[in-house]
């Protein structure tokens, strides 16, 4: 006589049979999603995988679901990887999924398109909300890796094109899971301190995976919300990220962003010289016209007998001519001197030049600049920026000057 089993024993036996079959483990299954539920509290995905008239219930636990970059929807054709087992409580067998890919399209590309449409429908990319880039920025904020070639290219171009500009670098991660948060901190720093007139954010080229940080929704929203105009310079000319759509101006490369951020000082000088020549030509024309008019008046019969009067007018005309020429020359010389002085003054403020002379910038681990030994203590980590890189060190001791009024902690 067969033994009597409980329901629990039966379900547990069937579960062991299913889980013991190696053919039901690590399978790739194609199907269409239906009855999809994203459980917002637990983070689990519950759905049914259908094909024709057949269906199987499926679950994807939060630890796996969080790695799916796109948002699954009903009717979406997918290929899942998983194993079959039995849910003992209900006595129903189901598919336990630990990877999901959209059929016919990469998961990152699908996630990119989904987020693009979402943010576009919110008006985040509208041209009307974008601000103009300042024509003559005094300070340019750079958000990029401090070890990448992109930084070197931007520094060379900006210092060559517009020496008066002050460059402020906020080093940030530009690749990997931690990159979006690092880039957002940099944007927040510049906006919170109003420390620059325009921001360039970007990196060099790479694959879609390499550039994926610049498609992060939180970063894209931070770029759009920036009070300071932002130039996005991510990858090569053919690379387009969501940050490019949200920024006030998109540059095809970091080098192009540097050229768009500042004017060309040599071109400005040529414009000044051209305007100077135009003013001189205009003055000569006006003097020539006045002399012609004077000569025509001199030919009038009524004035031919008034030699003394005419000589006085001629003398005064010559004096006015000399005065105008001297005044114009004086004004142009003053303009040149002021321009040269301002250019030299702004060049002295350029931190890049200071670093080239042997100066350095010291910050604590939180990114705060140190101007006194009282701002640090033994054991703290310090970051020192030099012209060719950064030094990370730890304080062994703090020794204030003898004439200092405060001691270090």
Secondary structure as the mmCIF struct_conf table of DSSP 4:
data_model
#
loop_
_struct_conf.conf_type_id
_struct_conf.id
_struct_conf.beg_label_comp_id
_struct_conf.beg_label_asym_id
_struct_conf.beg_label_seq_id
_struct_conf.end_label_comp_id
_struct_conf.end_label_asym_id
_struct_conf.end_label_seq_id
HELX_LH_PP_P HELX_LH_PP_P1 UNK A 2 UNK A 4
HELX_RH_AL_P HELX_RH_AL_P1 UNK A 7 UNK A 20
HELX_RH_3T_P HELX_RH_3T_P1 UNK A 22 UNK A 24
BEND BEND1 UNK A 25 UNK A 26
STRN STRN1 UNK A 27 UNK A 38
TURN_TY1_P TURN_TY1_P1 UNK A 40 UNK A 42
STRN STRN2 UNK A 45 UNK A 51
TURN_TY1_P TURN_TY1_P2 UNK A 52 UNK A 53
STRN STRN3 UNK A 54 UNK A 60
HELX_RH_AL_P HELX_RH_AL_P2 UNK A 62 UNK A 65
TURN_TY1_P TURN_TY1_P3 UNK A 66 UNK A 67
BEND BEND2 UNK A 70 UNK A 70
TURN_TY1_P TURN_TY1_P4 UNK A 74 UNK A 75
STRN STRN4 UNK A 77 UNK A 87
TURN_TY1_P TURN_TY1_P5 UNK A 88 UNK A 91
STRN STRN5 UNK A 92 UNK A 102
TURN_TY1_P TURN_TY1_P6 UNK A 103 UNK A 104
BEND BEND3 UNK A 105 UNK A 105
HELX_RH_AL_P HELX_RH_AL_P3 UNK A 107 UNK A 121
TURN_TY1_P TURN_TY1_P7 UNK A 122 UNK A 125
HELX_RH_3T_P HELX_RH_3T_P2 UNK A 127 UNK A 129
HELX_LH_PP_P HELX_LH_PP_P2 UNK A 130 UNK A 134
TURN_TY1_P TURN_TY1_P8 UNK A 135 UNK A 136
BEND BEND4 UNK A 138 UNK A 138
STRN STRN6 UNK A 139 UNK A 144
TURN_TY1_P TURN_TY1_P9 UNK A 146 UNK A 147
BEND BEND5 UNK A 148 UNK A 148
HELX_RH_AL_P HELX_RH_AL_P4 UNK A 149 UNK A 161
TURN_TY1_P TURN_TY1_P10 UNK A 163 UNK A 164
HELX_LH_PP_P HELX_LH_PP_P3 UNK A 165 UNK A 165
STRN STRN7 UNK A 166 UNK A 171
BEND BEND6 UNK A 175 UNK A 176
TURN_TY1_P TURN_TY1_P11 UNK A 177 UNK A 178
HELX_RH_AL_P HELX_RH_AL_P5 UNK A 179 UNK A 193
TURN_TY1_P TURN_TY1_P12 UNK A 194 UNK A 194
BEND BEND7 UNK A 197 UNK A 197
STRN STRN8 UNK A 198 UNK A 203
TURN_TY1_P TURN_TY1_P13 UNK A 208 UNK A 211
HELX_RH_3T_P HELX_RH_3T_P3 UNK A 212 UNK A 215
HELX_RH_AL_P HELX_RH_AL_P6 UNK A 217 UNK A 225
BEND BEND8 UNK A 227 UNK A 228
STRN STRN9 UNK A 230 UNK A 234
BEND BEND9 UNK A 235 UNK A 236
TURN_TY1_P TURN_TY1_P14 UNK A 237 UNK A 238
HELX_RH_AL_P HELX_RH_AL_P7 UNK A 242 UNK A 246
BEND BEND10 UNK A 247 UNK A 248
STRN STRN10 UNK A 249 UNK A 250
BEND BEND11 UNK A 252 UNK A 253
HELX_RH_AL_P HELX_RH_AL_P8 UNK A 254 UNK A 261
BEND BEND12 UNK A 262 UNK A 262
HELX_RH_AL_P HELX_RH_AL_P9 UNK A 265 UNK A 298
TURN_TY1_P TURN_TY1_P15 UNK A 299 UNK A 299
BEND BEND13 UNK A 300 UNK A 300
HELX_RH_3T_P HELX_RH_3T_P4 UNK A 301 UNK A 303
TURN_TY1_P TURN_TY1_P16 UNK A 304 UNK A 305
HELX_RH_AL_P HELX_RH_AL_P10 UNK A 307 UNK A 349
HELX_RH_AL_P HELX_RH_AL_P11 UNK A 351 UNK A 356
TURN_TY1_P TURN_TY1_P17 UNK A 357 UNK A 358
STRN STRN11 UNK A 361 UNK A 364
TURN_TY1_P TURN_TY1_P18 UNK A 365 UNK A 366
BEND BEND14 UNK A 367 UNK A 367
HELX_LH_PP_P HELX_LH_PP_P4 UNK A 368 UNK A 368
STRN STRN12 UNK A 369 UNK A 369
HELX_LH_PP_P HELX_LH_PP_P5 UNK A 370 UNK A 370
BEND BEND15 UNK A 372 UNK A 372
HELX_RH_3T_P HELX_RH_3T_P5 UNK A 373 UNK A 375
TURN_TY1_P TURN_TY1_P19 UNK A 378 UNK A 379
STRN STRN13 UNK A 381 UNK A 386
TURN_TY1_P TURN_TY1_P20 UNK A 387 UNK A 388
STRN STRN14 UNK A 389 UNK A 394
BEND BEND16 UNK A 396 UNK A 396
TURN_TY1_P TURN_TY1_P21 UNK A 402 UNK A 403
BEND BEND17 UNK A 405 UNK A 406
#
